């Protein structure tokens, strides 16, 4: 029999985990999981803890409207709203996928750039711009957020 011993959400890809007691599911998996991502401002390439170890200290708490609260020791918390339909779309690359997603704006970019130490943008992935799972890892119409494209999203 399967037993669930812990439940975590990562609202920001490669950010700190958020421990949970319960969570809902949507078409991309866990509500709010890996829907936000940091990218290099110039290239649009995604940033991870492998390249930027400091990201392990970045807390990004998801809220029920889809926004985030960013915080880290030494930095004032920043509430970031879910980008609206008129938000600028930014070209980003994650693994082998290239897509255009809403940018969270200049205030969020200034905060994450100061934290990372180089020009960085915060982007969000709405359901209608989600990536398709890789062949063999789900049904043809399964979608995934900024997690791995091999993620299986259910039957």
C-alpha angles and dihedrals in degrees: 000000000000119000125193109218100174140006124210136174125199105201090178116047106246093006127118119297121252112220113222139188093204140357140186128232131230135176091290097048125255113028108263096358115149094341093133129057141177118232135186105260095224101042103024088227114149120251124225138180088256089069100024108036091181088073088079086073094052113103117199112179115196120222128206093256089058097254128122141230109215119203141158134163109285095020128094111241116259125206111213119195123219105267113256127231090266093056119123114263116228126201109237136178123213116176104313096338125097119192143154116245137168117278116224093225141251099297091057090043091053091050096048092041091055090047096046095038098233137063105295136166131209115222134183131212116221119199093252091059097043122135123250119242118254117263111278094025101088141326121322092257098045114124134200137195124228091310120100116308088229090067111123112224103194144275 
